Amino acid sequence: MASRSTIFALIPQTGITANILRKEGRGDYIVSPRDVKEAERKIEMLYEKYKNGYLPTYPPVENLESYTRKKATEKLSNLFNEL
């Protein structure tokens, strides 16, 4: 997300990663790993945008640090300490 580039996510439509991508406005290219036709369609869409010089860039994510491994480890450590 820090690159502000388009993210093609071959992940389940529901789940933490999909929710984060949608929350940050990056959910346009989330495709279920089992949906081959949809993956093909989205890849073709991205390729056409690339060929025509129009791959969207996105605004910076506020508080991008909250998505780092360091921050995730810190949250997990705090949870263990609470338990």
N, C-alpha and C positions, 0 to 999 in steps of 0.2 A: 504494500500500500504506500510505502514511502516513495516509490518511484513515480507515483501518480499516473501509472500506465493502466491500460485495460487488463483486467484479470479474467482469464478463462479458467473457471473452476469446475473440474470434473468430480463433483462431490454430491452426496445426497441433498435433495432440496430442503430438507429439514435438518437441523443440527446447529451446533454452535458456530461453526465456520460460515455456513450459509447465512445465519442470522447476523453475524458480524459484518459480512460483506454487504448485506442489504442495509444494515444500519448506517454503514459508511458510504452508501450510494454506489456500491460496486457490484450489485447483484444482477446486472444485465446479462452476464454470461455464465450463470450457474446452470450446469447440466448434470442430470443424474447419470452416473456411470453406466447404467443399464439402457439408457435411451440413445442408441447409436444414431438414429435418424436426426434427432434434435442436436446431437453433438456435431454431426456433419453439417447441418444447416447453420449452426452458430459459427463454426469454423469458416464456412464459406462467406458468411456475413463479415467476419473480421478480416478475412483475406481481401474482400472487395474494398473495405474501408482502407486497408493498408495500401492496396494498389492505387487507390484514388487519392492517397495522401491525407486521409482523414481517419486517423485513429484517435479517439477522444483522449484528452488528458483530464484529470480530475483535480479538484481542489485539494490542498493538503488536508490530511486527517488531523483533527485536533486531538491532542494528547496521544500521539502515535506511540509514545513510550509504553502505554498501558498494554500494548500488544507484543511486547518483547518477551523473550524467554526469561530474562532476568526478572521482569515484573511478574510473570506467571509463577516462577519459582518462589518469589517472595510471597505471593498470595497463598501458594500451597504450604509454604513453611508456616505462615501465620495460622492457617487452618489446622495444621498438625499441632501447633502450640496451643490452640484453643481446645482441641480435643484432649 
